Amino acid sequence: MTTTEKVAAPTLKAARTPGTRRRQGRAKITPYLFVGPILLVFAGFYLWPALSTIASSLFTWGMLNPWELGAPSEWDYVGLSNYSSTLSSADFWNAALNSAIWLIVFPVLVLAVSFPLALLVWNARRGSGIFRSIFILPMTISLSAAGIIWSFIYNPDPNKGVLNALLRVVGLEDASFTFGPLEVHAGQWLSNPGILHLGMADVRFANLFVIIPAVWAFAGFGVITFTAGLTSVPSELLDAARVDGAKQSQLVRHVVIPSLRPSIVVVAVVSVIFALRTFDIVLVTTAGGPAKDTEVLAMLLWRQVFQYLDTPQGGLAAAIAVLMSVFMIIISLPYIRATLKEQQ
């Protein structure tokens, strides 16, 4: 290399450096400009409320004297006392049992109702759009409205309640039956429809008759999800199974259901989350009664915060909210894993 080349090389490098650095700087900043607004919304409406709830669960406070970050002189720190009080409360475990019934029964009923309906819509040669609209229409109303509608259906007066009017027609009005540990009381749908004696605990069926309206209002989500999944089932697999002589039941079991596993996971996880946070339909149908037989965790949380304004129950309610959130995160993991696996 000549002396002229040795001098020119650093000069060209120096000439390119400022522009290259500016472009590299813009390239580094550009992703943050797109993600920044979303992160601000997330921090303001999700992250900060979550951190505030966790912090407030460590203090004693009430709605008339709420916990505030900017007033440390008014803090009444109790540590994990709210959690220990909550976990040792009979009301909490009663609400947890009722929520567990929701967590088991509601997703099962949603899957059991929405999947066959989606198959009917998928196989319908005519009017599939009409059928789909009929099943989806209940989703257009709020759960509070759905609860009020079904409250009229469950009305114990046979002159007003649809179910009791039908029972009166067939002569089963106010009928009671006992089958071993099972008791059934017809006509008392929201007060005392029946009891299953399990020895250490009694399962009351009032929860079931609150869950049914929720399934009626929510099943449309499952129908939409499964119908969308059915449209993506490879036709080659279906044709090959039919050529091999597979019956319709075998076709559904061995081809359709395996192809719908992601959709099943989505519907199941969303149903479980919905069941855990259910509140409004319980409030308008039974308000947690009779005798707290239908009181779920969200209802207990609401009572402790808003019903007892003059008592410092806010910390206990915040502890319940934190425990519910942790459980939601745990049960959401299968959905997250399935989503990441599908993307990969």
Buried (B, 14 or more C-beta within 10 A) or exposed (E): EEEEEEEEEEEEEEEEEEEEEEEEEEEEEEEEEEEEEEEEEEEEEEEEEEEBBBEBBBBBBBBEBEBEEEEEEEBEEBEEBBBEBBEEBEBBEBBBBBBBBBBEBBBBBBBEBBBEBBBBBBEEEEEBEEBBEBBBEBBEEEBBBBBBBBBEBBBBEBEEBEBBBEBBEEEBBEEEEEEEEEBBBBBBBBBBBBBBEEEEEEBBBBBBBBBBBBBBBBBBBBBBBBBEBBEEBEEEBBEEBEEEEBEEEEBBEEBBEEBBEBBBBBBBBBBBBBBBBBBBBBBBBBEBBBEBBBBBBBBBBBBBBEEBEEEBBBBBBBBBBBBBBEBBEEBBEBBEEBBEEEEE
